[in-house]
Amino acid sequence: MSRRVAVLVSGRGSNLASLIEAAGAPGYPAHIALVVSNRPDAGGLERARAAGIEAVAIDHKLFPSRESFERALDGALNERDIDFVCLAGFMRVLTPWFVERWEGRMLNIHPSLLPLFRGTHTHERALAEGVLVHGCTVHFVVPELDAGPIVAQAAVPVVPGDTPDALAQRVLAQEHLLYPRALAMVCNGNARLEGGRVVFSESWEATGACRSPA
Ligand code: GRF
């Protein structure tokens, strides 16, 4: 059964685009039924509409509190019978109330190898620390920011002379491969949450939970 997925974005939506493309393939276990942005000018909304997907702006600035914004968001998701939520560059911190409502049904992609470099400016910080391997992570969302059980990671080598922009581009290319795979694994049951950890099926290697440099 194809799961009904909503993607939440705040910006350009390149990860959204990769999810839309992947979900269009025959046999993919999910389809993108809705895109929501807290920013009416987010490029991701246009991308969604161009693909024929319903795209809704719920402008957080029009709500008196974080809770009232989240109630509107939760309402929009429930009205459309959404099964699963993917955060893809969604730049609002979600309260425990919202996160708990979607517990085990909400994924995020983060541009670092968690638990390293939670928060923002991950590429600058990776370069400042001199790590030789950087990357990206897809994880279940829990109330603590950029924490939560890890579903998939891709490693990206840091090369001499790297800049934050160059590194970000190479990480982003991996994000575009990783997120669709992680979502598929969760939707088809190859990655399951059990006792606060992700348990993989025997075929996890084939499904690409862990990508590393050649
Ligand atoms: C990505 O780097 C993602 O990892 C982070 O925000 C960025 C979103 O980019 N959470 P895009 O809007 O998907 O292009």
Residues whose N, C-alpha, C, O or C-beta is under 5 A from the ligand:
A	BS01	GRF	G11 R12 G13 S14 N15 L16 A88 G89 I109 H110 P111
